[in-house]
Amino acid sequence: MKTADALRYPPAISRDRAYSFNWFYARHHARRFEWIRDKIASSGKKSVSILELGCHDARSLSYIPINVHRYVGLDAGWQSGWDGETPYGLEAGRVRLQNVENFEVRKSNSPADIEKIGEQFDIALVLETFEYLEPSSLEAYIAALAGRVRDNGCILTTMPNEKGIPLLVKALGAKLSGIHRSEYTGSQFFHAVLGHMDRVSRAARGRKGFDYSHVARLLAKYFPFLKLEGVSLMNLPPHLSTNIGMVASKAPPGAATELPATRLEVNQ
């Protein structure tokens, strides 16, 4: 039985009236899961082992379209606990997986926790998590993940695009809907829209000043084959997409060879 059939999760897509703000937000949130579903479905594998950094409630498992024979989820547990008798965050993941053999979630606050795992995995998932790690620890996390991914495996990761036109669109949407976003000075916002991220002070954690191109360059140090894609409600190129998806591997995917465009994409 596929993992998606075996585990039940609340729907990621809102049941609110179509085209309401809540509907659009829920669709936007669900795109990251749909993206990994499509990537794994096209991998040609029938069964995989997965290591997930920033697993939260392990909701991603309900989107895996093939068998998962091993799963380890790591999360800092910042938004985790119990609301009366209802678990949420990491605790919800722990409850859901407690009787599933070879599946587990662990609380983690350091790349050393990844290094201590004494096994390798077919896939490492990092969904909307790199932006919440301390900037000085980013490479340590990526290096640790590289050590836990098999030579024929890959990292699938999504992250926000916090520069250019997508930042302008998201800021406008947040303003109209009353949602709080990271605070920029006028000068910082101007430079971020122009893509001058070296002129935007980086928040210790969060989206302000986060540059997906920096993550791409770090990934390329450990994974020679790197592809960037747009992850949004429309089929847009990465630089115009509200979110970015990256597929990083040590070996060329399938029979493909490394293309010059792979390196060019990193500099977007």
Salt bridges, closest charged atoms under 4 A:
GLU34 OE2 - ARG27 NH1 2.91
GLU34 OE1 - ARG31 NH1 3.22
ASP38 OD1 - ARG37 NE 3.30
ASP57 OD2 - ARG59 NH2 3.43
ASP57 OD2 - ARG96 NH1 3.57
GLU91 OE2 - ARG94 NH1 2.71
GLU104 OE2 - ARG70 NH2 2.96
GLU104 OE1 - ARG106 NE 2.82
GLU119 OE2 - ARG70 NH2 2.81
ASP122 OD1 - ARG150 NE 3.19
GLU134 OE2 - ARG205 NH2 3.12
GLU139 OE2 - LYS221 NZ 2.66
ASP151 OD1 - LYS250 NZ 3.95
GLU162 OE2 - LYS170 NZ 2.76
GLU162 OE1 - ARG181 NH2 2.52
ASP211 OD1 - LYS163 NZ 2.90
GLU229 OE2 - LYS39 NZ 2.55
GLU229 OE2 - LYS227 NZ 3.47
GLU258 OE2 - ARG263 NH2 2.98
